[in-house]
């Protein structure tokens, strides 16, 4: 199979999946190494295909269909991570990423792609299982999330609820 055909097949698999697809899964399906898949993903991205990596695998950025976007800067404890994320998704938001502004390294962004309570639970469980410290710890808890929603009104509801809970930094 040529590289062009393989990349086309990768794109079809990711587009047709209703959940993220890991590089290992793609490699097994296509009979190549995981490293080849990673290289192919880089080439697809270079050709302006909006593939993002999440902690669960690759997805096509679904945010283009959303109508409204806002970045919320927040601060909370590690024990409040689940509540913060659930607050956003319960009101209809999709959390695209987490962003911290590190004093030395500058802006660090990690894709999250969280849009349901199950996604929140999976994320929190993965943090715990891997004994991973969240990025917010690099900046004394201060971090931002890019959130997409179907309307500005939904984003207003999210903003008000985050403010009410004391998470939002104005």
Buried (B, 14 or more C-beta within 10 A) or exposed (E): EEEEEBBBBBBEBBEEBEEBBBBEBBBEEBEBEBEBBBBBBEEBEEEEBEBBBBBBBBBBBBBEEBEBBBEBBBBBEBEBBBEBBBBBBBBBBBBBBBBBBEEEEEEBEBBBBBBEEEBBBBBBEEBEEEEEEBBBEBBEBBBBBBBBBBEEEBBBBBBEBBBEBEBBBE
